[in-house]
Amino acid sequence: MSNTTTERVLPRRRSTTGVARLIRRLERERRDWARPRDREIPTAQAWRAGVAEGIRLAQIAIKKGV
């Protein structure tokens, strides 16, 4: 008697496709946050720049798999 069983191996979806989509979405959001509005007070401008930098750092961490 044989104890081996054959399991059907399904092709796995690449998990990087979801990550790549997330990176593209973050890039789009980062550009939107970095884009200045009409005339902003310096505090709001600095805050927007900080948000854009945070998004950029998140992209790097996701790419590295942290």
N, C-alpha and C positions, 0 to 999 in steps of 0.2 A: 504494500500500500504506500501511496505517496502522501506525504504530509504537506507538500507545497501547494499553495493556492495561488492562483493568478488573479491579481487585482488589475483592474483597468485603470491605467494612469491617464488622467485628463490633463490636457495642456494647461499649465498655470498661466494666469494673466500676470503680466509684469507689473509689479507693485510700483515701479518707477513711473508708470504713466500717471498715476494719481499724484505722485510727488511733483512731477513736472507740471501738471496742471495747477497744483497749489503754488508752485514757484511763479508761474506765469501770472496767476491772479494776484499774488503779493506784489509782483513787479508793477502791475497795472495800478494797484492801490498806492504803492509807494510814489509812483509818478504823479498821481492825483494829489497826494498829500504834499509833495514837494513843490507842486505848481502854485505859485503865489496867486492870491485873489487880487481884487482891485488894489486898494491901499489898506494895508494892515498895520496895526500898531506893532512895534518891535516884539512885544511879549507874545502876541499871537503868532507872529512869524517864527520866533524861536521855538515855540511849542510845536508848530507844524513841522519844522525841521527835525525836532526830536522824535516825533512820530515816524517820519520818513526814515530816520536812521534806525529806529527800533525795528521797523519792517525789514530793512536791509539786513540787519543782524539776524533776524529770524530766518530769512532766506538762506543765509550762509549756514546757520545751524542745521536747517532741514537738509540742505545739500550734503553736509558732512555726516548726517545721521545722528546727531547729538540728541 
